[in-house]
């Protein structure tokens, strides 16, 4: 029984720890929302466009495209919704996953949220002919929060997921000539995590006891049919003691934080004065969480039983896990057609497969380690956009994008009901003074209905599909001094 309980608990913790990363508005939990100007054109030209200080973070080589000393502040509001529908949820039994009665509870409500995403930038040119540039940035490149009702039918797969990754970066670039620049930045990233899930102690104890009874029967020479009957008898006995699926729900909450360092490298070439071609690379960031906390809320009857049969388990403890946030590369092109029109395009690739393929979780208590397989796929983000200079003070923007998800039906769950989406974006810029610029952007995300089919460590099942959707609104101010 000890081994079964060990495996169950470690898996439950591992799912939570590894899913310290969830889902918002680039694929999975990656955030692009660092610029109102960029949002208005679906982030086409994100590393190559003139006059957007967000390049300090995305491609420092493009700081030569900024006009003198300036400060820029952006604020995006992401409205994300995720509601499960057409679902079935059943407890497991000795007959197999999902063969017990229906799981009590509702649909959990809308697990989404409205989240603010801030960004800030500072730029100053220096050196002879101002051919060197220094910049600082504060951005949120990864973030996610979903929360279901505590008693919803999918509680054994997840209740709350909350992740924030905040970067503070310093950037430098050097202009070899007016047509070629190189840049680099170093950033410190602060990752914080809080996650919770329900634990079906009734099913875990019942199933472990039944398996132990069957194993003991086989050990003394019973036939498989006799061993199955022994398991059934033990299951009924445990049920009379109050341990059956759904009879003794508990809860697990984990939290952790870590600081780590990453870097960005960039190159910007301008074959003509009207065309910029940029290439940038952001490194992966490996967060080694060594001081995480796992807290368990165990029902009294289960706690008394476990103290006798599995001492040192399901107790508040520390834990460690490595969560790697993926590397990405961007190819970006911007071209001024004439004094009115500018067009741009981006293609970005994010290396999820090598970063978020598996997570190993190590608990300080008696419970076994767990290796969690997530099998995320690498993704592509592609966008096209345009700007139209309506007057000396007003600029209009628009863009479309294709944003691929790293998840698949086999590896999608309630914490990350992610799906490939299409973007439609609009924006407007207003420059009332030569040194002040305001920008506003809006994006609507078009999605399909991602389906899930899950089995918990205690063999409860959840099947269904999601209504997911998103809208993003952003505003910024740029001040030159």
Secondary structure, 3 states (H helix, E strand, C coil): CHHHHHHHHHHHHHHHHHCCCCCCCCCCCECCCCCHHHHCCCCCCCCCCCCCCCHHHHCHHHHHHCCCCEEEEEEEEEEEEEEEEEEEEECCECCECCCCCECCCCCCCCCCEEEEEEEEEEEEEECHHHCEEEEEEEEEEEEEEEECCCCCCCCCCCCEEEEEEEEEEEEEEEEEECCEEEEEEEEEEEEEEEEEEEEEHHHHHHHHHHHHHHHHHHHCCCCHHHHHHHHHHHHHHHHHCCCCCCCCEEEEEEEEEEEEEEEEEEEEEEEECCEEEEEEEECCEEEEEEEEEEEEECCHHHHHHHHHHCCCCCCCEEEEEEEEECCEEEEEEEEECCCCEEEEEEEEEECHHHHCCEEEEEECCCCCCEEEECCCCCEEEEEEEEEEECCCCEEEEEEEEEECCCCCHHHCCCCCCCCCEEEEEEEEEEEEECCEEEEEEEEEEEECCCEEEEECCCCCEEEEEEEEEEEEEEEEEEEEC
